[in-house]
Every structure is written in structure tokens, then in C-alpha cells.
Amino acid sequence: MYKYIYSCLILLFCCNTYNANAQWISINSGTKNALLQVVFPTPLTGYIITAKPVDTITNALVLKTIDGGYHWYPILFKRNRDLTGIDFISRDTGVIISSGGYDTCYKTFDGGSNWIKSKMQYDIGNFFHMASATKWVYLRGQHWGHTDDGGATWVDSTFGNSGLLPIITSDWQFIDNKTVIGFGDYAPEVFKSIDGGLSWPILLNNAPSTINTGCFPAFPVGYYASNYSGYYKILKTIDGGQHWTKIDSSNGSISCIRYIDANNLYAIGSNGIAKSIDAGNTWTQETTGTTQRLSKIIFLPNKAIVIGDSGTILMNTSIPSEIDQSVKNNVPIQAFPNPCPGKVHISTNMPFKRMVIYNAIGKEVFIINDINTNQYTLDLSNFIAGVYFIEVFYPNLTRSYVRIVKTD
């Protein structure tokens, strides 16, 4: 019986092949609330926050999956409050932000079974964790802020003397520990800090319309998208933001533009999902089966998940295996031999500092710290046969996954 289950797992995780005409499938979220943000701290464990419905009766929710996004269930209900931010640094440890008056921080250390509430001194927006397990950074209007104690206390205006950004931002990306790219919202600008936030020279001023989202898959190559009708929707830079070229003018607003690698990009929004496989030069519309506005996309090994309005969750399980190894950024990662009976060699083109190994159900089974190399040999001889995911963490705060199979 166990050999049969193991064989099924091997087939499930290893036999996906790329189908250029693959359709997106709908996943039941169990709610009609608008889905706002999604995070997957491990390949199988994920969380979604939802908006508070307009009826003011139905709860805003935190949803959780433990099977890679196929099934979701609620773990937290907040009546009459919008949930505005979420981040998990491991399978069980995370923070959500609930708005209303001054924002409230809720922390969990057991995957959402219990939550610790702490009142914040500010209303905040985007936030995410940084290098350590207890440090988060947030963006509130034009202010930076942070916590160094896992959310117990929060300090405003951390970066620079005043903590002020030149404009309100809609999206941002760390290039490394000191370099940050920001995209303007109300003021359509792109700006960059190379000193951790002490100064913010403007790369692009007076863009043709409000910038809604942006990313740099392989700096200095980057993209931004705007959402005002009548304007070009996607622009591209190949010189780190100094000059931008219009590459798309399709109708409909774009909520999020993200990448698998430097060539494979997805843009989602009111018109569904558009995909480029040639670094943004041409785009094709994907078949989704929904007319709902889509808000976020996240890439997992061999899989992409999209969320949107009215509880919409879409999944595509045909992400090409040759490009799913660096789902968090553009850093290639390889594991060989794979499958392997014992030692497996992990190789990247950028030194990594930490490695976490998960089993097939997303449980952490082994952690290695203080690595600081781009080549590492991992001995799996004492591991039971099965599927494992290896996650490596880079100094620039990003991470990559690779899937391996341990044989007898």
C-alpha cells in the first residue's frame, strides 16, 4: 500500500510536462470575498487574505492550504475589518495586518490555530519580512517602518533620517541588501535607493499614467504596468530604469506583473491573464474561464496560482519544469543527480546563506545555516525515499526552490 502511494507521489511531482495550450482550472475558495494577497512559505502550505465584503456582515478571512493550493479552509475571521497585509516566514510563523483606526498586527506561531494581537501606532500598507526570522519592514504612505521582535513593537521612519520616500509607492523590489526599486502610485515615478533608503534618486519622472505594479526579473531589465484606459499598459527598461519603451497597449487594467525568469512573464488584471515567453516583446491571452478581475499571481514548483475578486482562485499545473526551479527570482538553481539515492549537488550562480528541506507534505525536515556558497553537496542517505523540496535563501532576501526525488 505504501509503495503504491509513493509511486503515485513520484508520478504526481515528476511527470508534469509543459503544454503550451494548458488551461487554467478553477479552485473552490469557499468564499465570495475579494482575495487580496497570497503567500506560500513552503511549496504546499499557503495563506490568502480576503477583503471585507460590502454587506459588512460577512467576515473577512484568512484562508489556508496544506496541499499546494488544491483545497482551502478558513483559519481566522475578522468582522467589519479589512485585512491589508500578510507574510509568513515559515510554514507556521506569520503576521497579518487588520485595518481600522490604527492597524492591528496578528501573529501566529502554529499555522493559524492561535493568534497574538498587538495594536500598532500607525496605519500601514505593504510589508514583508527581511533577513531574520523576527524582522519585518512596512511601507505606510511615504514612510518606512520595521519590527525587530517579530511584531511585538514597531518603529516608524527607520531608513534614513526622516524615513520619507519621494512618493507613495504601489510596488517595490529588493535587488540586493542595499538596492531597492520603487514604483509610484499617485505620482507616476520610478525611483531607486542604493544605500538602504537614505536617498532616493528618481529614475523615471512623469510617466504617462499611474503606475500600478512593476518588477525587475533580471536587473537592469524591468517592467512596469499602468491602469489608465487609453495609455500603454506595459513598459520595459533594459538600462535599470533610465529609459522605458512601450511594449503593450491592450485594453483593461493590470493589477500585477510578475516573472518566472527573464523571458517568462505574466500580467494579470481586469482582462484576465496575459503571458510573454520572449521577455515581454509579445503577449498572448490565456484562457481562464472567468470574467472576474484578477489581483495577484504566485509561482510554485511546476505550478502557478492566481487570485482575484469574488473568491476566484485559478491554478495552472503545467508550468515548464525547466523554468520552475527559480520561482522566487531569476537565480537559476540545479540539483544533480536527480533522482538520487544519496548525495545530491546543489548549484546556483549566486551564493546562498541558508537551506531548508521540506518533505512531500510541506514539513521542514532539515535546516542548514551559515552556508555562504553557491555549491553545496547534500547527503540524503539517511532520508526515507520520497519527494523533497529544497529551498535556498540568498543574501538579497530572495529564495529559490528545487524539487528532488530520493530513491532507495
PyMOL commands that set and color helices and strands:
alter all, ss='L'
color gray80, all
select helices_A, chain A and resi 2-14+309-311+324-326
alter helices_A, ss='H'
color red, helices_A
select strands_A, chain A and resi 25-27+35-39+46-50+60-65+73-78+83-88+94-98+104-108+116-119+127-129+136-140+143-147+155-156+169-174+180-184+190-193+202-204+211-218+221-226+234-237+245-248+254-259+265-269+272-276+284-285+294-300+303-308+313-316+333-336+343-352+354-358+364-368+373-379+386-393+399-406
alter strands_A, ss='S'
color yellow, strands_A
deselect
rebuild
show_as cartoon
